[in-house]
């Protein structure tokens, strides 16, 4: 089931992935497994973020945070605030988004791991993208690409490159965008990542600064 959800997301089929997560959430609730409920709510929050739906993303994130705290997993609850930061930014509330980011910086510093830093950079990049701060988004995505490349994590590299492409598009840097996508498409096509391929081709076909469904 988890593999099927992952495949649906990679292909950009948010409806199928959403249906699968909702089914899993209902089963976890019937089985009365609080931590599983929290994780599926969290999955749904990130799914809605990927689908560019800030209101349902915030609703699921708020439920997930409460569920994680009740289950005693305060660390994951704290990081789920990332979805709320993005949702605030996406709805034009930059001040609230930055306040949440400050709290996430504190949590990441306490964690001290490269994984926590990578996650925080990704969140900051999402907020910068939502606020239209393209230079900052580009800077952050290039750093996450560097980290993912050092880890030899090809899936992460592709995901971060796709996000960099969005930032380059927003910034109107057509030359860099075309170069990046030309290098990405053969690998994306080879792995059957149809959702990523669709988004990349849409970026090439659309005018700069147009917001695309991602």
BELSULJO-V848588 format. One record per residue. N is the residue number from 1. PHI is phi in whole degrees, -180 to 180 (NA if undefined). Layout:
n	phi
N	PHI
N	PHI
This chain:
n	phi
1	NA
2	-62
3	-63
4	-66
5	-64
6	-62
7	-65
8	-62
9	-67
10	-60
11	-86
12	78
13	-92
14	-67
15	-63
16	-66
17	-64
18	-61
19	-60
20	-66
21	-65
22	-64
23	-64
24	-65
25	-63
26	-63
27	-64
28	-65
29	-68
30	-65
31	-82
32	56
33	-113
34	-56
35	-69
36	-65
37	-58
38	-61
39	-66
40	-70
41	-63
42	-63
43	-59
44	-66
45	-61
46	-70
47	-61
48	-67
49	-63
50	-62
51	-84
52	62
53	-123
54	-65
55	-70
56	-63
57	-60
58	-67
59	-63
60	-67
61	-64
62	-62
63	-64
64	-64
65	-60
66	-62
67	-68
68	-63
69	-63
70	-64
71	-85
72	88
73	-97
74	-72
75	-65
76	-68
77	-58
78	-64
79	-73
80	-65
81	-58
82	-58
83	-65
84	-68
85	-61
86	-64
87	-61
88	-59
89	-63
90	-63
91	-97
92	89
93	-100
94	-64
95	-63
96	-65
97	-62
98	-67
99	-64
100	-66
101	-62
102	-61
103	-67
104	-68
105	-60
106	-63
107	-64
108	-67
109	-65
110	-68
111	-71
112	77
113	-93
114	-64
115	-63
116	-65
117	-66
118	-60
119	-62
120	-66
121	-60
122	-64
123	-64
124	-59
125	-65
126	-63
127	-65
128	-60
129	-63
130	-63
131	-89
132	76
133	-88
134	-66
135	-58
136	-68
137	-62
138	-63
139	-58
140	-68
141	-67
142	-66
143	-70
144	-68
145	-64
146	-59
147	-65
148	-64
149	-67
150	-62
151	-81
152	56
153	-103
154	-61
155	-61
156	-66
157	-60
158	-61
159	-61
160	-71
161	-64
162	-63
163	-70
164	-63
165	-58
166	-62
167	-68
168	-63
169	-62
170	-62
171	-78
172	78
173	-88
174	-64
175	-62
176	-66
177	-62
178	-64
179	-65
180	-63
181	-67
182	-60
183	-74
184	-84
185	-56
186	-58
187	-71
188	-62
189	-67
190	-62
191	-91
192	68
193	-85
194	-66
195	-65
196	-65
197	-60
198	-59
199	-67
200	-64
201	-67
202	-66
203	-63
204	-64
205	-88
206	-106
207	-70
208	-60
209	74
210	-79
211	-80
212	-106
213	-72
214	-126
